[in-house]
Amino acid sequence: MSEMVMDAQSVEFVLEDERWASHDGLLERCRTAIEAGLDQLEDARSGAAVILFSDDATVHELNRRFRDKDKPTNVLSFPAPEREGYPGDVILAYETCATEARTAGVSLIDHAAHLALHGVLHLNGFDHQEEDEATEMEALETAVLTGLGMSDPYLVQE
């Protein structure tokens, strides 16, 4: 199943795995989080980021091919070269995201919104490889999400 909903200002959603479609309000929650996050950036990349809602098998293959990690993960980000005119692509894995949300005691919609925002921040140059980078990125995510009435994702995850 592939369904697209587009907002030319910041994001295009593609539902590849039909299980995502059963979560009413998912796309709006993700759009709201992403746009609130982008509003905090001084120089957000122009164009619409593509958010692909997929499954563990697809993410596992991409993680293996591009990151040499032979396992699924919750979210992957693929920044596009500047010349492409859009920020890049983000892909979420349904099974991993659903399991993490259950374990953390949060809704899948809120967890997906956090991960979509996290991925879009990666497309805009944020990273968490170094402690100071992680602190900055997590603080921005927390401020955006709690400002939208969601819980702090770093208090309930992992």
MDAnalysis code that builds the backbone (N, CA, C; Angstrom):
import MDAnalysis as mda
import numpy as np

u = mda.Universe.empty(474, n_residues=158, atom_resindex=np.repeat(np.arange(158), 3), trajectory=True)
u.add_TopologyAttr("name", ["N", "CA", "C"] * 158)
u.add_TopologyAttr("resid", np.arange(1, 159))
u.add_TopologyAttr("resname", ["MET", "SER", "GLU", "MET", "VAL", "MET", "ASP", "ALA", "GLN", "SER", "VAL", "GLU", "PHE", "VAL", "LEU", "GLU", "ASP", "GLU", "ARG", "TRP", "ALA", "SER", "HIS", "ASP", "GLY", "LEU", "LEU", "GLU", "ARG", "CYS", "ARG", "THR", "ALA", "ILE", "GLU", "ALA", "GLY", "LEU", "ASP", "GLN", "LEU", "GLU", "ASP", "ALA", "ARG", "SER", "GLY", "ALA", "ALA", "VAL", "ILE", "LEU", "PHE", "SER", "ASP", "ASP", "ALA", "THR", "VAL", "HIS", "GLU", "LEU", "ASN", "ARG", "ARG", "PHE", "ARG", "ASP", "LYS", "ASP", "LYS", "PRO", "THR", "ASN", "VAL", "LEU", "SER", "PHE", "PRO", "ALA", "PRO", "GLU", "ARG", "GLU", "GLY", "TYR", "PRO", "GLY", "ASP", "VAL", "ILE", "LEU", "ALA", "TYR", "GLU", "THR", "CYS", "ALA", "THR", "GLU", "ALA", "ARG", "THR", "ALA", "GLY", "VAL", "SER", "LEU", "ILE", "ASP", "HIS", "ALA", "ALA", "HIS", "LEU", "ALA", "LEU", "HIS", "GLY", "VAL", "LEU", "HIS", "LEU", "ASN", "GLY", "PHE", "ASP", "HIS", "GLN", "GLU", "GLU", "ASP", "GLU", "ALA", "THR", "GLU", "MET", "GLU", "ALA", "LEU", "GLU", "THR", "ALA", "VAL", "LEU", "THR", "GLY", "LEU", "GLY", "MET", "SER", "ASP", "PRO", "TYR", "LEU", "VAL", "GLN", "GLU"])
u.atoms.positions = np.array([
    [0.847, -1.180, 0.000],
    [0.000, 0.000, 0.000],
    [0.884, 1.233, 0.000],
    [0.579, 2.183, -0.829],
    [1.331, 3.427, -0.859],
    [0.339, 4.567, -0.958],
    [0.371, 5.440, 0.014],
    [-0.520, 6.589, 0.044],
    [0.334, 7.801, 0.350],
    [0.115, 8.865, -0.401],
    [0.913, 10.064, -0.165],
    [0.010, 11.209, 0.268],
    [0.476, 11.950, 1.235],
    [-0.166, 13.172, 1.671],
    [0.934, 14.213, 1.665],
    [0.698, 15.334, 1.004],
    [1.798, 16.277, 0.826],
    [1.497, 17.633, 1.413],
    [2.473, 18.189, 2.048],
    [2.465, 19.559, 2.511],
    [3.754, 20.156, 1.969],
    [3.652, 21.006, 0.966],
    [4.830, 21.494, 0.240],
    [5.784, 22.295, 1.120],
    [5.343, 22.793, 2.256],
    [6.210, 23.597, 3.093],
    [7.312, 22.792, 3.763],
    [7.044, 21.563, 4.172],
    [8.069, 20.893, 4.959],
    [8.134, 19.383, 4.835],
    [7.070, 18.702, 4.438],
    [7.106, 17.248, 4.539],
    [6.145, 16.578, 3.553],
    [6.574, 15.431, 3.069],
    [5.716, 14.559, 2.271],
    [5.731, 13.204, 2.960],
    [4.553, 12.657, 3.216],
    [4.438, 11.365, 3.878],
    [4.101, 10.287, 2.867],
    [4.744, 9.148, 3.002],
    [4.441, 7.985, 2.175],
    [4.199, 6.810, 3.125],
    [2.999, 6.228, 3.038],
    [2.649, 5.071, 3.865],
    [2.891, 3.817, 3.042],
    [4.005, 3.164, 3.292],
    [4.344, 1.948, 2.573],
    [3.771, 0.710, 3.267],
    [3.751, 0.738, 4.593],
    [3.210, -0.384, 5.369],
    [1.823, 0.023, 5.869],
    [0.815, -0.753, 5.504],
    [-0.574, -0.402, 5.808],
    [-0.888, -0.332, 7.298],
    [-0.073, -0.954, 8.138],
    [-0.337, -0.896, 9.583],
    [-0.264, 0.529, 10.110],
    [0.574, 1.346, 9.514],
    [0.659, 2.741, 9.949],
    [-0.672, 3.461, 9.734],
    [-1.393, 3.121, 8.670],
    [-2.642, 3.804, 8.321],
    [-3.742, 3.594, 9.356],
    [-3.613, 2.581, 10.196],
    [-4.647, 2.317, 11.196],
    [-4.537, 3.217, 12.425],
    [-3.564, 4.101, 12.444],
    [-3.354, 5.001, 13.586],
    [-3.835, 6.406, 13.231],
    [-5.109, 6.663, 13.560],
    [-5.705, 7.963, 13.243],
    [-4.923, 9.099, 13.886],
    [-4.662, 10.119, 13.119],
    [-3.954, 11.294, 13.616],
    [-2.447, 11.219, 13.481],
    [-1.934, 10.096, 12.987],
    [-0.483, 9.904, 12.870],
    [0.182, 10.983, 12.027],
    [-0.313, 11.183, 10.830],
    [0.350, 12.120, 9.922],
    [0.271, 13.555, 10.443],
    [-0.868, 13.923, 10.980],
    [-0.999, 15.286, 11.512],
    [-0.071, 15.505, 12.705],
    [0.040, 14.502, 13.584],
    [0.929, 14.618, 14.748],
    [2.378, 14.749, 14.290],
    [2.768, 13.958, 13.310],
    [4.139, 14.031, 12.789],
    [4.382, 15.380, 12.115],
    [3.431, 15.825, 11.292],
    [3.574, 17.117, 10.612],
    [3.723, 18.245, 11.626],
    [2.905, 18.226, 12.657],
    [2.952, 19.280, 13.677],
    [4.309, 19.298, 14.377],
    [4.824, 18.132, 14.738],
    [6.126, 18.059, 15.414],
    [7.248, 18.535, 14.503],
    [7.222, 18.091, 13.258],
    [8.272, 18.487, 12.318],
    [8.242, 19.988, 12.070],
    [7.073, 20.527, 11.820],
    [6.982, 21.957, 11.543],
    [7.389, 22.788, 12.762],
    [7.003, 22.347, 13.963],
    [7.408, 23.058, 15.176],
    [8.921, 23.006, 15.341],
    [9.522, 21.872, 15.005],
    [10.979, 21.758, 15.073],
    [11.666, 22.643, 14.050],
    [11.164, 22.635, 12.827],
    [11.764, 23.461, 11.778],
    [11.640, 24.949, 12.100],
    [10.559, 25.322, 12.771],
    [10.381, 26.722, 13.168],
    [11.481, 27.188, 14.119],
    [12.127, 26.256, 14.811],
    [13.188, 26.598, 15.756],
    [14.553, 26.755, 15.084],
    [14.654, 26.373, 13.819],
    [15.937, 26.413, 13.127],
    [16.096, 27.709, 12.348],
    [17.281, 28.278, 12.413],
    [17.546, 29.507, 11.676],
    [17.708, 29.265, 10.187],
    [18.257, 28.120, 9.825],
    [18.544, 27.863, 8.416],
    [18.127, 26.459, 7.998],
    [16.852, 26.159, 8.185],
    [16.342, 24.854, 7.777],
    [16.456, 24.718, 6.264],
    [16.774, 23.523, 5.823],
    [16.869, 23.265, 4.390],
    [15.498, 23.429, 3.749],
    [15.479, 23.972, 2.547],
    [14.209, 24.187, 1.851],
    [13.754, 22.909, 1.158],
    [12.494, 22.897, 0.820],
    [11.906, 21.749, 0.157],
    [11.215, 20.843, 1.149],
    [10.596, 19.809, 0.623],
    [9.834, 18.876, 1.448],
    [10.643, 17.616, 1.732],
    [10.869, 17.345, 2.993],
    [11.481, 16.074, 3.391],
    [10.468, 14.965, 3.143],
    [10.941, 13.799, 2.765],
    [10.073, 12.646, 2.554],
    [10.183, 11.745, 3.783],
    [9.024, 11.444, 4.385],
    [8.963, 10.545, 5.530],
    [8.259, 9.275, 5.055],
    [9.001, 8.159, 5.055],
    [8.469, 6.880, 4.606],
    [8.141, 6.025, 5.828],
    [6.886, 5.660, 5.958],
    [6.436, 4.790, 7.039],
    [6.461, 3.362, 6.495],
    [7.464, 2.599, 6.902],
    [7.705, 1.289, 6.335],
    [7.703, 0.223, 7.423],
    [8.528, -0.811, 7.235],
    [8.555, -1.939, 8.157],
    [9.989, -2.328, 8.507],
    [10.117, -3.249, 9.447],
    [11.438, -3.681, 9.900],
    [12.278, -4.288, 8.787],
    [11.661, -5.073, 7.911],
    [12.437, -5.731, 6.853],
    [13.101, -4.709, 5.942],
    [12.364, -3.684, 5.571],
    [12.917, -2.645, 4.691],
    [14.016, -1.868, 5.388],
    [13.761, -1.472, 6.630],
    [14.758, -0.708, 7.381],
    [15.985, -1.571, 7.669],
    [15.780, -2.843, 7.952],
    [16.890, -3.766, 8.185],
    [17.806, -3.791, 6.950],
    [17.224, -3.936, 5.785],
    [18.020, -3.983, 4.553],
    [18.775, -2.671, 4.323],
    [18.112, -1.552, 4.524],
    [18.783, -0.252, 4.352],
    [19.888, -0.064, 5.385],
    [19.633, -0.479, 6.614],
    [20.634, -0.364, 7.677],
    [21.862, -1.224, 7.365],
    [21.607, -2.407, 6.815],
    [22.708, -3.291, 6.435],
    [23.502, -2.703, 5.268],
    [22.803, -2.242, 4.244],
    [23.472, -1.730, 3.043],
    [24.234, -0.437, 3.270],
    [23.651, 0.474, 4.029],
    [24.235, 1.808, 4.136],
    [24.977, 2.078, 5.436],
    [24.753, 1.250, 6.465],
    [25.400, 1.503, 7.749],
    [26.164, 0.285, 8.262],
    [26.184, -0.789, 7.497],
    [26.852, -2.036, 7.895],
    [26.354, -2.561, 9.232],
    [25.073, -2.351, 9.507],
    [24.455, -2.867, 10.731],
    [23.359, -3.832, 10.304],
    [23.541, -5.104, 10.617],
    [22.648, -6.155, 10.145],
    [21.479, -6.371, 11.101],
    [20.671, -5.315, 11.243],
    [19.490, -5.384, 12.104],
    [18.588, -4.196, 11.772],
    [17.315, -4.309, 12.122],
    [16.450, -3.140, 11.938],
    [16.740, -2.100, 13.019],
    [16.297, -0.905, 12.798],
    [16.367, 0.161, 13.790],
    [15.067, 0.945, 13.674],
    [14.838, 1.879, 14.567],
    [13.561, 2.586, 14.555],
    [13.444, 3.595, 13.408],
    [14.521, 4.336, 13.146],
    [14.463, 5.388, 12.131],
    [15.828, 5.530, 11.464],
    [15.796, 5.789, 10.185],
    [17.004, 6.096, 9.423],
    [16.780, 7.407, 8.681],
    [17.838, 8.181, 8.542],
    [17.779, 9.439, 7.802],
    [18.823, 9.419, 6.698],
    [18.417, 9.901, 5.549],
    [19.306, 9.973, 4.397],
    [19.284, 11.394, 3.846],
    [20.199, 12.248, 4.314],
    [20.237, 13.621, 3.805],
    [20.546, 13.630, 2.300],
    [19.827, 14.464, 1.572],
    [20.069, 14.620, 0.145],
    [21.195, 15.640, -0.050],
    [21.955, 15.509, -1.130],
    [22.952, 16.537, -1.439],
    [22.254, 17.894, -1.617],
    [22.905, 18.952, -1.243],
    [22.313, 20.298, -1.334],
    [21.737, 20.579, -2.721],
    [22.396, 20.126, -3.751],
    [21.965, 20.424, -5.122],
    [20.623, 19.779, -5.482],
    [20.175, 18.816, -4.703],
    [18.932, 18.120, -5.009],
    [17.690, 18.972, -4.740],
    [17.812, 19.988, -3.904],
    [16.691, 20.889, -3.669],
    [15.669, 20.423, -2.656],
    [15.988, 19.378, -1.922],
    [15.111, 18.957, -0.829],
    [16.002, 18.372, 0.264],
    [15.514, 18.344, 1.509],
    [16.380, 17.930, 2.617],
    [16.827, 16.473, 2.587],
    [15.954, 15.562, 2.163],
    [16.298, 14.146, 2.159],
    [15.132, 13.294, 2.602],
    [15.463, 12.060, 2.976],
    [14.447, 11.063, 3.296],
    [14.637, 10.511, 4.706],
    [13.519, 10.202, 5.334],
    [13.502, 9.580, 6.656],
    [12.610, 8.358, 6.535],
    [13.020, 7.249, 7.140],
    [12.228, 6.021, 7.071],
    [12.055, 5.449, 8.479],
    [10.820, 5.092, 8.813],
    [10.500, 4.510, 10.116],
    [10.075, 3.056, 9.949],
    [10.470, 2.213, 10.892],
    [10.163, 0.782, 10.881],
    [9.009, 0.495, 11.833],
    [7.914, -0.002, 11.301],
    [6.707, -0.187, 12.105],
    [6.921, -1.059, 13.341],
    [7.418, -2.271, 13.155],
    [7.502, -3.202, 14.274],
    [8.403, -2.669, 15.391],
    [9.553, -2.125, 15.031],
    [10.470, -1.590, 16.043],
    [9.841, -0.407, 16.756],
    [9.227, 0.501, 15.996],
    [8.594, 1.667, 16.617],
    [7.446, 1.262, 17.544],
    [6.629, 0.301, 17.106],
    [5.506, -0.146, 17.933],
    [5.998, -0.799, 19.223],
    [7.029, -1.614, 19.126],
    [7.592, -2.259, 20.318],
    [8.166, -1.222, 21.273],
    [8.922, -0.270, 20.751],
    [9.502, 0.782, 21.599],
    [8.415, 1.604, 22.283],
    [7.361, 1.949, 21.554],
    [6.273, 2.743, 22.133],
    [5.605, 1.979, 23.275],
    [5.322, 0.697, 23.049],
    [4.708, -0.131, 24.109],
    [5.617, -0.191, 25.328],
    [6.894, -0.449, 25.105],
    [7.856, -0.563, 26.205],
    [7.954, 0.739, 26.989],
    [7.923, 1.859, 26.284],
    [8.052, 3.169, 26.927],
    [6.737, 3.663, 27.523],
    [5.639, 3.016, 27.174],
    [4.345, 3.443, 27.688],
    [3.833, 4.719, 27.043],
    [4.178, 4.924, 25.773],
    [3.697, 6.093, 25.036],
    [2.921, 5.605, 23.815],
    [2.125, 6.489, 23.253],
    [1.381, 6.109, 22.053],
    [2.332, 5.982, 20.870],
    [1.987, 5.121, 19.949],
    [2.790, 4.976, 18.735],
    [2.806, 6.286, 17.956],
    [1.707, 7.008, 17.987],
    [1.635, 8.285, 17.270],
    [2.662, 9.270, 17.827],
    [2.738, 9.397, 19.147],
    [3.706, 10.318, 19.744],
    [5.140, 9.839, 19.507],
    [5.367, 8.540, 19.589],
    [6.708, 8.005, 19.358],
    [7.125, 8.254, 17.909],
    [6.222, 8.022, 16.974],
    [6.522, 8.269, 15.559],
    [6.774, 9.749, 15.306],
    [6.024, 10.619, 15.966],
    [6.238, 12.057, 15.805],
    [7.642, 12.438, 16.280],
    [8.052, 11.864, 17.414],
    [9.405, 12.120, 17.911],
    [10.437, 11.642, 16.902],
    [10.290, 10.424, 16.405],
    [11.282, 9.869, 15.490],
    [11.293, 10.591, 14.143],
    [10.127, 11.018, 13.666],
    [10.077, 11.794, 12.423],
    [10.801, 13.130, 12.614],
    [10.550, 13.793, 13.734],
    [11.267, 15.032, 14.053],
    [12.762, 14.760, 14.152],
    [13.147, 13.717, 14.858],
    [14.549, 13.340, 15.025],
    [15.213, 13.160, 13.652],
    [14.530, 12.443, 12.776],
    [15.068, 12.220, 11.442],
    [15.221, 13.505, 10.642],
    [14.230, 14.382, 10.718],
    [14.292, 15.649, 9.984],
    [15.405, 16.539, 10.545],
    [15.635, 16.477, 11.838],
    [16.763, 17.236, 12.399],
    [18.081, 16.715, 11.837],
    [18.210, 15.399, 11.673],
    [19.406, 14.843, 11.028],
    [19.560, 15.410, 9.618],
    [18.449, 15.532, 8.899],
    [18.506, 16.077, 7.536],
    [18.976, 17.522, 7.533],
    [18.847, 18.181, 8.670],
    [19.246, 19.582, 8.801],
    [20.566, 19.752, 9.549],
    [21.365, 18.702, 9.582],
    [22.719, 18.809, 10.109],
    [22.910, 18.444, 11.566],
    [21.845, 18.105, 12.271],
    [21.991, 17.708, 13.672],
    [22.510, 16.281, 13.752],
    [23.246, 15.992, 14.818],
    [23.773, 14.658, 15.021],
    [23.875, 14.405, 16.520],
    [24.187, 13.179, 16.892],
    [24.319, 12.846, 18.311],
    [25.491, 11.905, 18.542],
    [26.508, 12.003, 17.703],
    [27.692, 11.174, 17.866],
    [28.552, 11.645, 19.038],
    [28.630, 12.937, 19.233],
    [29.392, 13.519, 20.341],
    [28.412, 13.971, 21.417],
    [28.866, 13.968, 22.663],
    [27.971, 14.286, 23.784],
    [27.340, 15.673, 23.671],
    [28.136, 16.682, 23.268],
    [27.580, 18.030, 23.169],
    [26.547, 18.126, 22.048],
    [26.766, 17.399, 20.942],
    [25.789, 17.359, 19.855],
    [24.505, 16.690, 20.325],
    [24.646, 15.581, 21.027],
    [23.488, 14.847, 21.527],
    [22.681, 15.716, 22.492],
    [23.363, 16.425, 23.359],
    [22.694, 17.289, 24.326],
    [21.879, 18.364, 23.617],
    [22.472, 18.977, 22.590],
    [21.773, 20.025, 21.835],
    [20.556, 19.462, 21.094],
    [20.745, 18.332, 20.442],
    [19.658, 17.733, 19.660],
    [18.521, 17.268, 20.569],
    [18.861, 16.594, 21.655],
    [17.849, 16.109, 22.588],
    [17.097, 17.260, 23.251],
    [17.798, 18.340, 23.570],
    [17.134, 19.496, 24.186],
    [16.119, 20.115, 23.221],
    [16.480, 20.213, 21.961],
    [15.564, 20.759, 20.964],
    [14.354, 19.843, 20.796],
    [14.583, 18.546, 20.678],
    [13.476, 17.590, 20.543],
    [12.546, 17.667, 21.752],
    [13.127, 17.685, 22.934],
    [12.335, 17.735, 24.160],
    [11.512, 19.018, 24.224],
    [12.122, 20.156, 23.911],
    [11.406, 21.435, 23.947],
    [10.241, 21.444, 22.959],
    [10.481, 20.965, 21.764],
    [9.433, 20.937, 20.745],
    [8.302, 20.013, 21.173],
    [8.632, 18.808, 21.570],
    [7.595, 17.823, 21.889],
    [6.815, 18.184, 23.145],
    [7.507, 18.624, 24.187],
    [6.772, 19.006, 25.400],
    [5.940, 20.261, 25.137],
    [6.415, 21.132, 24.254],
    [5.639, 22.306, 23.866],
    [4.354, 21.939, 23.147],
    [4.318, 20.755, 22.567],
    [3.122, 20.252, 21.888],
    [2.288, 19.339, 22.784],
    [2.673, 19.253, 24.058],
    [1.915, 18.441, 24.998],
    [2.305, 16.976, 25.040],
    [3.418, 16.625, 24.409],
    [3.904, 15.245, 24.458],
    [4.916, 15.120, 25.584],
    [5.151, 13.895, 26.018],
    [6.108, 13.691, 27.092],
    [7.536, 13.808, 26.554],
    [8.456, 14.060, 27.463],
    [9.883, 14.122, 27.128],
    [10.318, 12.737, 26.673],
    [10.721, 12.579, 25.429],
    [11.052, 11.238, 24.925],
    [12.289, 10.645, 25.573],
    [13.114, 11.466, 26.172],
    [14.333, 10.955, 26.777],
    [14.148, 10.572, 28.247],
    [12.968, 10.843, 28.783],
    [12.649, 10.365, 30.133],
    [11.965, 9.012, 30.080],
    [11.332, 8.677, 28.952],
    [10.546, 7.447, 28.870],
    [11.161, 6.378, 27.972],
    [12.188, 6.696, 27.219],
    [12.763, 5.723, 26.296],
    [14.081, 5.196, 26.828],
    [14.422, 4.042, 26.306],
    [15.704, 3.394, 26.530],
    [15.956, 3.270, 27.978],
])
